[in-house]
């Protein structure tokens, strides 16, 4: 079975940091592009980052660029999202998804129909 499990969410103050993990099982993670998404209460799901392979640059949405960093540890079959300088508007449920898009971009994150999704992890940023 193809499965993704997110972890690392929690409650932090503005300016704090969290490190999310997306662990894959049932498939080799480095054969897939991994996207990170989030959904705030009452808002549509937003694609925020994507990583494909070492031959291309990862993508970051403008809302997180310069604050978030995506990386992968193929030995652990896990993709990470380091989130620094968190803001209250970063609050939401964070999901990872695996797919085979031709490249990572904002267009792909908004259009590509991912099949494999994790269950999500809650991130809450408040004073």
N, C-alpha and C positions, 0 to 999 in steps of 0.2 A: 504494500500500500504506500502511496505517496502521501507524506505527512509533513507539515510545518508547524512548529510550536514556538510562539513568541514568549519571551520572558524579560524581566528587568525593569518593568514599569513600577511606578510608585508615586508618592507624594513628595514634592520638592518645592522650595521657595523660589521666587523669581531670581534669576542669576545662577541657579544651581545647575547640576549636571546629572544625567542618567546615561547608562549604557544598555541599550536593548540588544537582545540576541534573537536570531531566527535560526533554529536548529532543524535540519532536514533529516528525514529518514525515508527509506524505501527507494532512494535515487541518489545519484552523485550530484552534489550541489553545483560543482564547477561546470557541469554540462548545461546549466540553466542561468538565465538572467534573473536576479532577485530584485523585486521592487518593494519599497516601503510606502505605506499609505497611512493616513490618519483620518479620523472622522470625529469632529467636535459635535457637542450636543446641538441639535437643530441645524446642522450644516451638512453639506454634501461631502462625500469622501474625496480626499485630496491626495494625489500622488506627490510625494515629496523627495524621493531619491530612488536611484536604480544603479545596480552594478552588473556588468556583463562579464568582462574578462580583462586580462592584463594588456590587451591590445587596444583598448578604448578607455576613455575617461568616464568616470561615473557622472551621473546627472544629479543636480540638486535644484529644487524649486527655489525661486527667489525668496520665498518666505523663510527658508532655512539656510540658504547659502551663507557660508562663512561661520556658521554656528554648529552645523551637523556634519559628521564624517561617516561615510559608509565604508566598510571593509569586509574582507572575507578570510576565514581560516579554513582552507580546504581539508586539512588534516582532521579538524573537528566537524567538518561538514556544516559549518555555521557561518552566517553573515551577521555582522554587528552594525549597529547605528549608535555612534557616540553623539550625544546631544549636550551641547554646552550653552551657557548663557540663556537658559530657558526663560521663556516669557509666558504670561498667563494665557495668551492666545495659542500656545502650543498644547494646551489641554485637549485631550481626546483619547480615543481608543486607537492604538497603533497596530497595524497589520502588515505582515509580509506576504508576498505572493511569488510563485515561481512560474516562469514561462519561457518561451523561445522567440521573443521578438528579435527583429533583425538588428536593432540598436536600442539604446536607452536615450530617451528624450521626454520632454513634457508631453509632446504629442502622443508618443507611445503609451505613456502611463495613463493618459486620459482615454485612449481608444482601444488598446489591446485588451482582449477578453481573457484574463487570467483564469485558469481552471483550478490551480492548487493554492489554497489560502490557509493561513493559520487562524487560530481562534481569536487573536487579539490580546493586547495587554494594555491596561489602563495607565495613562500618564496624567497626573493632576499637578498643575503649577499654581500655587496660591501662597499668599502671605500668612 
